């Protein structure tokens, strides 16, 4: 979710651009030998990479 908080933070009816981005699924083979902390780090890295891409476009 990107910029979705702005909808609730503003007290007006003006348009706010926000979005939801679905990342590619993580195949089982990629995480089968990971523990939960490693999987969480993998997911966090993927989300941060996407957020960085969005910031570069803006």
Order of alpha helices (4+ residues) and beta strands (2+ residues): alpha-alpha-alpha
